[in-house]
Amino acid sequence: MLGPAEEIIIHQFAEETKAAIQQAIKSKRVTKYGAVNSSGRLHDSVEIVYSEHGFKILANKYIENVIYGIQPGTKVSVSAIKSWIQEKPVPQGKGELSIDSLAYLIAKKIEREGSVMYRQYKGSNSGLLDEAINEQKINSFADKLGEGVINSITSEVLDLFETLQTA
């Protein structure tokens, strides 16, 4: 069981990581078109779920699509593409192409060739969260947590030793 000091370390790390993930979603450019944040839904979906064993950071499932892209052959929702067009400044060009038609054409291109993210990174990690979650940050957290546990145990042993000496 963790003591109050360790709980504080865990909560602090979780909150810092959540904020770093949200910042990456909001501002990191992983394609020539800019950051992946258009509606703010992905940013706002990032949440921490605590348990007795630690925590998990969750987000909308489509975060995988902005990290790895959508591979060719994947069925794409035309309505989701339409919403995306309406939320993000997508140039429609001159002509009479409706948003519905544009969404349909984009969905078909993604189904045929994969998303821009997929094509650019070949299905590999785009690096969206590389600064938010990395080995250095995890090692620093582990060091702080380990130090906190050692300090708590040392304090308990010293308290027990004092109690035994006065008895």
N, C-alpha and C positions, 0 to 999 in steps of 0.2 A: 504494500500500500504506500502511496506517495504522500509526502507531507505537504503542508501549505506552501512551502518555498518551491518545491518541485512543481506543484500545480500552477503556481504563478509563472514559472519558466515555460511550462508547456503552453499555457494560455497566451503568453507574450509571443512565443514562436509561431503559434497558430495564427494569431491576429496579424503579425508581420508578414507571414507567408500569404495569407488571404489578400492583404493590401498590395503586396508585390504582384500577385496574379492579376488582380483587378487593374493595376497600373499597366501591366504588360498588355492586357486585352485592350485597354483604352488608348495606348500610345505607341506600342511597338510596331514598327513597319516590317511586315514579313513578306509583302509583295510590293510591286511598284505602285499599287493603288492605295497604299497607306495602311493604317491600323485596321484590325478586324472588327472594331467596335462600330456598329452603325446605329442600332436601335437602343443599345444599352442593356438589352435583355441578358446577354451572356455575362457581362460585367456584374449586373445586379443578381444573377443567379448564384454567384460564388458564395458558398456558406460553409461554416464550420459546424461539424457535428461531434460533440464530445462524448466520450464513453469512459468507463472506469480504467480502460487500458490506454487511453490517449485520445486521438481525434482523427477525423477524416475531413478533407476539404472536398466539397462536391460542387459541381456546376452542371448546367444544361448539357445533355448528352452530345449535342452538336459541337461541343468544344473539340472533340476528336476530329471533326471535319476541318476546323481551322488550324489544327496542329498537323494533321497528316494529309488533309485534302480528301476529296471524294474520288474514288477510283472509277475508271470507265466501266460501264455495265451496271452501275448502281442506279436504281430508279430514284429520280429526284422529284420532289413535290413542286409542281408548278405554282401552287398557291404560296409556298414558302419563298420561292424565288420572286414572286410578285410583291410580297411584303418587303423583301430585301430591297427590291428596286425602289419602292416607295420610301424606304427609310434612308437609303444611301444615295448620294447624288450619282446616278448612273446616266451617262449621256445617251439620249435616245436618237440623236441625230435628226436631220431634217427628213421629213416624210410623214407618212400617215400610219406608222407602226404603232399600234396601241400597246399599253403596258401588258395586257394579257398576251399579245402576240410575242412581245419581247421576252416575257417570262417563259413562254413555251419554247422559244428558240434557244434561250440560255439553258433551260433544263435539258433539252435534247442534246446540246453541245456537251454539257457535263456528262450526260449518259454515254455519249459517244467517245469523248476524249479525256474525261476526268476534269475536275475543277482546276482553276488556275493554280491553286495551292498544290494540288497533286502533281500537275505537270511541272511546276517550277522545282519542287523538291523530290520528284519521282517517288512519291508515297512515303518518303522519310520524314522525320521530325523537322518541322519548319523552324524550330528554335523559339517559338512563341514564349515558352515559359522557362527558357534556359537561365535567365538571370533571376527569376522568381524562385525557382527550385533547383538547387545545384548542390554538388557534393560539399563544397566549402561551407555553405549555410547549414547543411545537415550535420556536418562534423562539428561546427561551432555550437549548434544546439546540443548535440550529444555531449560535448565537453562541459557546457554549462549545466546540463542536467546531471551528469556524473559528479561534477563538483558539488552541486546542491545535495545529492544523495550522500556523498561522503561527509559533507558538513553536518547533515542531519544525524547520520549514524554516529559520528564522532561526538556530537552534542549529547545524544542519548546515552552513549557509553560513559561519558564524563559525569552526567547526571546520576547514572546508576552507581558509578564508583563513589561519588560524594555521598549518596544515600547509604551505601554499605559502610563507609568509613564513620559516619555519624551514628550508625546503629549499634 
